[in-house]
Amino acid sequence: MVKHAATLSRLTQEREYEDSIVQNLFHFCLDCLEDIKDLSKKEKKLVSATLTVISEESEKHSYMFGQLIQMLWEDEEGDY
């Protein structure tokens, strides 16, 4: 079992880690997408659409992490 504070810290770190990776990937790839000459417009649209799905899913994960973190703030007694 993991103590409350360690669990809270780990969930917060995981949420921040995922958020930063997706944000960096999304912005870097979108910023560079037009500069990639070997990709057709159709391929660029596909990459952009896929990155948008990844970004939206990440927002859902961030929300779920937030819900878990909120649950921990409300229940400080348990081990997890």
MARTIMAR-26076 format. One record per residue (C-alpha): residue in one letter; x, y negated, z; chain. Coordinates in steps of 0.2 Angstrom, whole numbers. Example, Ala and Ser with C-alpha at 12.3 -4.5 7.8 and 13.67 -1.06 7.14 Angstrom:
// MARTIMAR-26076
<'A'; <62; 22; 39>; 'A'>
<'S'; <68; 5; 36>; 'A'>
//
This chain:
// MARTIMAR-26076
<'M'; <0; 0; 0>; 'A'>
<'V'; <5; -18; -4>; 'A'>
<'K'; <3; -32; 8>; 'A'>
<'H'; <-9; -46; 4>; 'A'>
<'A'; <4; -60; 1>; 'A'>
<'A'; <14; -48; -10>; 'A'>
<'T'; <-1; -44; -20>; 'A'>
<'L'; <-7; -62; -22>; 'A'>
<'S'; <11; -67; -27>; 'A'>
<'R'; <12; -53; -40>; 'A'>
<'L'; <-5; -56; -48>; 'A'>
<'T'; <0; -75; -49>; 'A'>
<'Q'; <16; -71; -57>; 'A'>
<'E'; <8; -59; -69>; 'A'>
<'R'; <-5; -71; -75>; 'A'>
<'E'; <8; -85; -77>; 'A'>
<'Y'; <20; -73; -87>; 'A'>
<'E'; <6; -67; -99>; 'A'>
<'D'; <0; -85; -101>; 'A'>
<'S'; <17; -92; -105>; 'A'>
<'I'; <21; -77; -117>; 'A'>
<'V'; <5; -79; -127>; 'A'>
<'Q'; <6; -98; -127>; 'A'>
<'N'; <24; -98; -134>; 'A'>
<'L'; <20; -84; -146>; 'A'>
<'F'; <4; -93; -152>; 'A'>
<'H'; <12; -110; -154>; 'A'>
<'F'; <28; -105; -161>; 'A'>
<'C'; <21; -94; -174>; 'A'>
<'L'; <7; -106; -179>; 'A'>
<'D'; <20; -120; -180>; 'A'>
<'C'; <32; -109; -191>; 'A'>
<'L'; <19; -101; -201>; 'A'>
<'E'; <18; -113; -215>; 'A'>
<'D'; <37; -113; -217>; 'A'>
<'I'; <37; -94; -221>; 'A'>
<'K'; <38; -94; -240>; 'A'>
<'D'; <37; -76; -242>; 'A'>
<'L'; <19; -75; -235>; 'A'>
<'S'; <4; -78; -246>; 'A'>
<'K'; <-10; -89; -241>; 'A'>
<'K'; <-21; -73; -237>; 'A'>
<'E'; <-7; -66; -226>; 'A'>
<'K'; <-5; -82; -217>; 'A'>
<'K'; <-23; -83; -214>; 'A'>
<'L'; <-23; -65; -207>; 'A'>
<'V'; <-8; -69; -196>; 'A'>
<'S'; <-17; -85; -189>; 'A'>
<'A'; <-33; -75; -186>; 'A'>
<'T'; <-24; -61; -177>; 'A'>
<'L'; <-15; -74; -166>; 'A'>
<'T'; <-31; -82; -162>; 'A'>
<'V'; <-38; -66; -156>; 'A'>
<'I'; <-23; -63; -146>; 'A'>
<'S'; <-25; -80; -138>; 'A'>
<'E'; <-43; -78; -134>; 'A'>
<'E'; <-40; -61; -126>; 'A'>
<'S'; <-26; -68; -116>; 'A'>
<'E'; <-38; -82; -110>; 'A'>
<'K'; <-50; -68; -104>; 'A'>
<'H'; <-36; -59; -95>; 'A'>
<'S'; <-31; -75; -87>; 'A'>
<'Y'; <-49; -77; -81>; 'A'>
<'M'; <-49; -59; -74>; 'A'>
<'F'; <-32; -63; -65>; 'A'>
<'G'; <-40; -78; -58>; 'A'>
<'Q'; <-55; -68; -52>; 'A'>
<'L'; <-43; -55; -43>; 'A'>
<'I'; <-33; -69; -35>; 'A'>
<'Q'; <-49; -77; -29>; 'A'>
<'M'; <-55; -61; -22>; 'A'>
<'L'; <-38; -60; -12>; 'A'>
<'W'; <-40; -77; -6>; 'A'>
<'E'; <-57; -73; 1>; 'A'>
<'D'; <-51; -56; 9>; 'A'>
<'E'; <-35; -59; 18>; 'A'>
<'E'; <-36; -43; 28>; 'A'>
<'G'; <-33; -29; 16>; 'A'>
<'D'; <-18; -20; 9>; 'A'>
<'Y'; <-19; -17; -9>; 'A'>
//
